[in-house]
Amino acid sequence: MERIMMSVPGLLVALAVTLSTVLGPRAGAAEDTATAVFAGGCFWCVEEAFDGVDGVIDHTAGFAGGHVENPSYDQVVAGGTGHVEAVRVEYDPADVSYERLLHVFWRNIDPLDDGGQFCDRGSTYRTVIFVQNEDQRRAAERSREELEQSGRFDRPIATEIIADDTFYAAEEYHQDYFKKRPLRYKFYVSSCGRYGRLDEVWGDEARPGHG
C-alpha cells in the first residue's frame, strides 16, 4: 500500500506531461498575441480599417494619450483630457506583422493633416502611433522615415509616434459602430469626405485589406 501511495505523484506528473504534449498550448492564449494602438481620426473608421486584416483577432475603440483616468466620450470630445480617439488592435504575430499593421494604418489616414482628419477637426482627431515597446518604436519610426523619403509628399508628415500603453475603451455603443449602424456609418463617411481624400493621397494603395 505504501509503495502505491508514493507512486501517485509521479503518475500525476506523467499524466500532465502526456496531456500537454497531446493537447498543445491553448489556442488564442494571451502570450501568443500582441497589441498595437493607432489614432487615425474617427475611431469608428479606424476599427473598420483593421477589421478585414488577416491576423487581427480583435479591435476596440477608445481613447489614448491623455491624463484623465477612464474618460467618457463626452469628456474627450469636449477637450481638456488630452486624449485622442484611438483603436487598440489585438493581433497574432504569427499571422500578421506589426509592419503590415503600420502599412494598413498609413493608407487609411491623411498623414499630412496636423489639424485632425477629414471633416473631424481638433487635437482629439490627430493621428498618432502609440508604440507599446521599443521594437514597435523602431518599426514605426522606420516606416515614417521611409514615407518621408519616398518623394510621395510635398509636405512633412504630421503623424506623431508616442510611447504610451494607457488605453481606455469607449462606451459599448461605439464598439463596431460600422457594423451596428451601417447606414448611418456610410452616410457619415461619405459626407466627411474620408474615402475621397484617401484616394487623393494614396491612389490605388488606399485602404488595403478592404473589398
N, C-alpha and C positions, 0 to 999 in steps of 0.2 A: 504493500500500500504506500509506503514511504517513497519507494522508487517512482511510482506512478505520479504522485503529487509533485515531486521535484521536476518531472519532465514536462509538466503542463506549461510553464512559462516558455520553455524552448519551443514547444509545439505552437504556441500562440504567435511567437515571433516568426517562425517559419511560415505560418499561415498568412500573416500580414504581408510578408515579403512576396509570397506567391500571388496574393490578390493584387498587390501593387504592380507586379510585373504583367499580370493578365489585363487589368483594367487601364493601366497607364494613368497619366496625370488627368485631373478633372478638366473636361472641356470648358474653355472660357474662363479659366482660373485667372484671378486678378494679376498674378505675376506674369501672365502671358500677354497682357495688354499694356498700352501706353496712352498718354493723354497729351493732346495739343489744344491750345486755346487761341482763337483768332477773332479779331474785331474787324468787321468789314461793312459798317453801316448797320442797317436794319437787321436784327438777329434772325428774323423770320427768313430772310433771303439767304443768310449765311448757312442756316440749317439746311435749307433746300439744296444749296451748293454741294454740301458734303453727303447728302442723303443717298445719292446714286453712286458713290465711290466704293469700289470693291475693297474690302478690308476694314471699312469703317463699321464698327459694331453699334455705336450709339452716338447721339449728339444731344446737347442740352443748351437751350437758350438761357442767357443770363447776363451777369454784369461782372466786369473785372477792372482792376486798376484804380479803385477808389479807396477812400479812407473811412467810410461808414460801414459798419457791420450789417450784413443781411438787409440791404436796402430794398425798398419796394420799387416797382416800375415808376410810379408817380414821383417818388423822391428823385430817382435818377434823371428822368426827363425834365424835371423842374430845375435841375442844376444844383451844384454845390456839394455833391457827394464825391466828385472826381471820377466816377465810373464811366465806362463806355459800354454800349451793348456789345456782347461778345457771345461766342459759342464754344463750348467745351466739346471736343471730339475725342471719343474713345475709339482706339483702333488696335488692330493686331499687326505688329511689326513684321510678322512672318508673311503677311498678305499685302501690306502696303507700307511703303517707306515714308518717313517724315518729309523727305524731299518731294515725294509725289503729292503729299498734302499741301506743301508750300506752292507747288505748281498750280494746283486747283485753286488755292486761296488767291494768288496773284491775279489769275484770269477771271475772277469773279468780283473784282473791285476796280475802282479807278485809283491807281496808286499816286496820281499826280494831284489829287484834290486834298488840300490841307484844311478845308472848312467843313468837312462832313462827307456824305456820299449821296450823289444824285439829288433827289428833292429833300433829303433829310439833312438839315444843316445844324451846325454846332458841334462842340467838342464831344458830346455824347456819341456822335456817329463817326468819329475819326477812325482811321484804320491803324490797327496795332497787331503785331505778332507778340503774344505773351509767351516767352520761352520758359520752359519748365526745368531746364538743366543746361549745362554747358554745351553738350552735344547739339541741342536744339539751337542754342545761340549761334554756334559756329555755322550750322546749316542755314539758318535764317539770314545771317549777315552775308554769307557766300551767295545766296540766291538773290538778295537785294543788290549786291555788287555786280553780279552778272547782268542783271537787268539794266543797271545804270550804265554799264559799259557796252551794252548791246547796240547803242545808237538808235534804238526804237523811239526814245522820248526826247523832246526838246526842252523839257523842264525836269527839275530834280524830283526824285521820288519822296513823297511826304510820309509814307508809312513808317511808323516807329517800331523799334524792337525793344521790348521791355522785359526784364526778368521779374516775374510776378506769378506766383502759383495760387493766389487767392481768387476764388471764383464763387459767385453766389447764383444759384438757379433763380430764374424769373418765375412768376406765378404760372400755375398749370395751364391757364388758357393761352399762354404764349407758346407753349411747347407744341411743336409740329403744327403750327398755325397754317402753314401752306397746305396741309392735308385736311385739317379740321374745317377750314373756311376757304376752300379752293376758289370760289368765285370772287369773294372779297379780296383774296390774296392776289389773284390775277389782275383785278382792277387796280389795286394799289401799285403793283409792279409796273404795269403799263403806264399809268398816269404819272408815276415817279420817273419814268424815262431810264430805268436801270439797264434794260437789255440793249436799248439803242446806243447808250453811251459805252457799254461794254464792247459792242461791235465796233464802235469808232476807235476805241483804244487797242483792242486785241484782234480785231478781224476774225479770221477763221479759228483762232485759238480761244476765243471767248467761251466761257462756261464749259470746260472739259468735263466729261463724265456724264453729260446730260443728253437725253434724246431730243 
